[in-house]
Amino acid sequence: MTFVTPTRLSDGRELIYFDADGESAARHRGPAAARDARGLPARGSAGTARYDALTGEWIAVAAHRQSRTHLPPADQCPLCPAAPGHQSEIPASDYEVVVFENRFPSFGPDLGELPAAPEWGTTATAYGRCEVVAFDPAHEGSFGSLTPARARTVIDAWAQRTEALSAMPGIRQVFCFENRGAEIGVTLLHPHGQIYAYPFLPPRAATLAARAAAFHAASGGKQTLVGHALASERASGERIVTEGRHFSAFVPFAARWPLEVHLVPHRQVADLSGLTGEERDELTTLYLDLLGRIDALYPTPTPYIAAWQQAPVDPALRPAGHLHLQLTSPRRAADKLKFLAGSEAAMGAFINDTTPEAVAQSLRNAVGRSAGKDRS
């Protein structure tokens, strides 16, 4: 059971402690642990969103993010627990998992509806919510370095926040993700992820939702597109990395990135909040194993983006949705990265420098090296 303890920072932002047991949770319910002594100024208003009539997409304009913290030393890290002489974003002197509203959000804190019929020149408030998920009090690491117990608590936090954010006015999509590595653009080295609650369907989510809805309708409502892909990959076996009772991980047939793995539940479920306790337990094990395999490929840690593709909030689109993780990395060799240049960046036409079958084989072979990784 995960205990949830909400509180507020001195500028009014919400902060929530997630603890695996009641004794730990009790430490965060006292006024001393909850009090943010920084006396921060009141929060500013939300940024703006501009409508791109050429693509039909909304673009967030968040100039206030230029001043956000960038790779601070450990003694100035805003995600480390508070200590004498160091008042961080997390007032407690220790914690397990913490979620709080981002001080420099791309969307929010205002909530509301975007214009229904935008056109060229339409500007609106960048409604929504951006949250930070601190995985662990230790300053260094990533999700893959967590203990199984701590990783399980993070999954519960993702699920709870997905459900809460999906219920907020104007939210159309909830996105949980982890950026890992300076090559990806990480600005804080502390192990953490983020959650974005968008006031619109982002372009990739909209594409996935449209394809899923069309396939679902064509099957008479009997199949999902992700479920069909999962069944096809499991039947082939050529690109399967690992399988469990409830989840399978595979390199997709048409992978875009040099290193790309999808982790998919066998049961159709719209988002993380719909997973059972048993499914979350297995997800913890398989996800840590997968990250261990990825880091076993090369002598140094591999940068990646771990993106949870969840069904949109729209009730009309949810029946076709099928939760899955898309983990991608630009690393194509020990000393080489793939950069999005002309074809990918300008035209969206990806060219993969590796074969999905070879990558899957490498990840299967990595099990011997990853199995002994110390996560204590």
N, C-alpha and C positions, 0 to 999 in steps of 0.2 A: 504494500500500500504506500502510495506517495502522499505526503502531507503538503498542503498548499497554504502559504501564509502571505497575504498581500499587505503592502504598506505603501507609503508615499515618500518620495524624495523632497528636498526642501523647495524645489521649484514646482512641485505638484505632479511630477511624473510618477506613474505607477511602477512599483518594484515588487516582485513576487519571489519568495523563497520556495524552493521545492526540496523536500527532505524525504529520505527513505524510511525514517522512523519517527515516532512521536517525540522521543527524547531530543533528537536534533531539532525538530520543529519548535519545541518549547523554547529553545534558546533565542529564536527569532521573533517570539511574540512579546518579549519584554520591551518596555519603552526605550531603554538604553540602546538595545541592539537595533531598534527600528529608526532611531532618530538620526537624521542627516544634519550634521552640525555646520555644513558649509555655508548656509544662508545664501543660496544661489539666487540670482535675479529671476523675476518671473519669465516664463517661457515666451518666446516670440511667436508671432502668428505663422501659419503654414506658408510654404512656398507656393508657387503657381504651377499649373499644368497648361501647356499650349497644345492645340490640336494641329497635327500635320495632315492637311487636307490631301496631300499627294499619296499618303499611305493609309490614311484612316486611323492613325495611331496617336496616342497621347504621349507627350514628352514632358517629364518633370523638369522644372527649372528651380534648382536649389543652391543658389549662390552662397547661402550661409554655410554650406558644407566645406567651403574652402578653408575655414579655420578649425576644422576638426582635428583631433589628436592624431599624430602620425608617428608610429614606431617609437614610443617613449621608452626610456630605460626602465628596468624592473621596479626601481624605487619610485617611479612616477606613473606606473601602470594604473589606469582607471578601473580595471577589472580585478585587480588583486584586492583582498580584504582590507578594510580600513585598519590603520595602525597608528601609533603615536607619531605625529609629524607627517602622516600621509592620509588625507581624507579622500577616499576614492568614490566611485559611483555606487559602491556597495558598503553601506555603513557598518555591517557586522564585522567582527574580528575573525570570523570563519564562516564558511557556508558549504553547501553541497552543490546545488545548481540554482542559479538566479536568472530571472528574466526581468528586464526593465525597458522602459521606453527610451529609445535612442535620443541622446541630447542633440544630435544633428540629423534629424530625419529627412529623408527624401520625400516622404508623404506624411501628412498630419502635422500637429495633433488634431486638427479639426476633422470632423466627420460630416459627410453630406453626399449629395448626388451631383454628378457631373451633368452638364447640359445634355439633353436628350438628342438634339439635332445640331451638333457643332458644324462649323464651316471654317473656311480660311479666316484667320485672325481671331478665332475664339480662344480666349484665355479664361481659366477657371482656377479656383482654389485647389491645390494639390491635396485633396482629402485622403484619408487613410491612416495607417499606423505603421511604424517601424520599431521593432523591438530587438534587443540584443540578448543572446542566451549565453551566459557564462557557464561553461561546462564543468569547471573545477577551480578551486582556489589556487592551485599551482600555476606559476607564471608561464611555464613552457609546456608544449605538447599540443595535441589536437584530439579529435574524437577517438582516433585509433589508439591513443595512449591511455585512455580511461580504463578503470577497472570495469568488469562486467556490471557490478552493482551500480556504479555511477552512470555508465552508459544507459542502463535501464531507466534511471531517473530522468535522464535527458529526454528519452523517448516519451516518457509520461508527460514531461513538460511540453514537448512539441504537440502532443495530442491535446492537452488541456488548452493550450493557447490557440490551436487551430479551431477548436470548438467555440471558444470565447470570441475570437476575432471574427469568425464567420457570422456571428449573430449581431455584429455591430452595424449600425445604419450605413448603407452605401457601399459596403465591402462586397467585391465581386470575386476575389481570388486571394487565397492565403498561401504563402510560399515560404517554407522552411528551408534553409540552406546553410552550408558551411563553405567558406573560402579558405583554402589552406595554402600557404606559401607566399613569399614576397613576389614570386613570378606572376601570381594571380592578381596582385594588387592589395594584399592584406596590409592594413594600417596598424593592427594591434597583434602582437605575437602571442598574447595570452590565449589559451584554448577557448574558442567561442564560435558561435554561429549567429545567424540573424533570422528574423521573421518579418516579411513584408506582407501587409494587408492592403491590396490595391483597390482603388475605386473603379477599376475597369479590368477587362481581361487583357493581360499583356500579350504581345503578338504571338509568342511561341505557345502560350497556353491557349490562345484563341484558335491557332492552327490545330493543335492536338485535340481540342474539344470539338471542332467542326468535323475532323476526320473520324473521331470516335462516334459522334452522333450519327453520321451518315452510315457507318458500318453497323452500328447498333440497330438502326431503323431497317437496313437491308436484311438483317438476320431475323427480323420480326421480334426484336427485343430479347433475343435468346443468347446473344454473344456480345462481348466487348472486344474492341480492336486489340487492346493490350493483352487481354486474355487469350485471344487467337494467336498473337505473336509469341506469347509464353508457351502455349501448347505446341506450336511449330518448332520452337527452339528446343524444347524438351524432347520432342519426337526425333529431331535431328541429332542432338547431343554434341554436335561438332563445336559449338561455341559456348556450351555450358561450362561455367567455372565451378560452381558448387550448388548442391541441392539439399534442401531440408524437407521436413514434413509440410511446412506452411509457406516457405519461400524458396525461390530459385534465383541464382545470379548468372547472367550470361553476357557475353559481348554481342551486341545486336548485329544482325545480318548486314545492315547498311550503316555501320558506325561512321560517324563524321570525324571523330577525333582519334589521334594516334592511340590513345588509351581511353576506352569507354566501356563501362559496365552498367547494366541495368539490374536492379534487385527488385523482384516483383512478388507480391503475395499470390499464392495459388487461389485463394478465395477473392472474389470481387469485393472490394471495399473502396468507398469513395475517398476517404482520407485517413490520416493517422488516428483520429479520434475513434474510428470504427474498429480498430484492431482489438482483439480480445487479449486478455492477460497472457494466455499461452502463446499467441502469435507475437506479442511484444517480447516475450522471453526468447523465442527463437530468433527474432529479428536482431536482438542484442548480440547473440552469439555469431550469427552469420555475417552481420555488418562488421564486427570487429575482426573476424577472420578475413573478410574481403579486404579491408584496409591493411591488414598485415601482409597479405599477398602482394598488394600494390607496392608497399614499401620494401618488399623483399626483391623487387625487380632490379633495383639499382643501388649503388653504394650510399646514396644520399636520399633524404626524404623527397617524395614526389609531390609536386604541387597539384591541386585538384579543386574542382567545384563539385560539391555533393548537393544535388538539387532534388528536392522532393516534389514530384509532379502529383498534385492533388486535384480532385474534381473541382470545377468552379462551384461557387455558391448557388448559382442559378438552378432552381429545381428542375428546369427543363433539360439541363445538361448533365445533371448528376447521375441519372441511371446508366449513362454510357461511360462514365468515368471509372477508372481503375488505378488506384494508387500505385506509384512505383518510384523508385529512386533512379535518377540518371547521374552517374558519377563520371565526370570527364576530366581529362588532363591533356594539356598541350605538349607533354613530354613525349618525344618520339625516339629518344636515345638517351644514354647516360649524360651526354654533354650537348644535347640539342633540344630545342623547343620549336613547336609549330607556331608561327605567327599568322594571324588572320590578315592576309594581304588583299590584292585586287579581287580575285575571284570570290573569296569568302566574305570579306568585309563589304565590298561594293555591290556584289551581285547575290550573295547568300548561297553561292554554289560551292559546296565543300569538296575538297580533294583530300582523301585520306592517304597518308604516307605509310600506313601499315595495313596488313590484312587482318580482319577480325578473327579468323581462324588461328592465325599465328599468335595473336595477343591472348586469346583464350587458352591456348596450349601453354604459353609462358606463365599465365596466372595459375593454371592447374599444377604446373611443376613447382611453383613457388611455395606450395603448402609445407614442404619439409623445412624450409627456412623460416616461414612465418609462424609455424606451430609453437615454437619455443620462445616466442617473444614475451618478454617480461612486461606485464601490465599491472604489476603490483604497486 
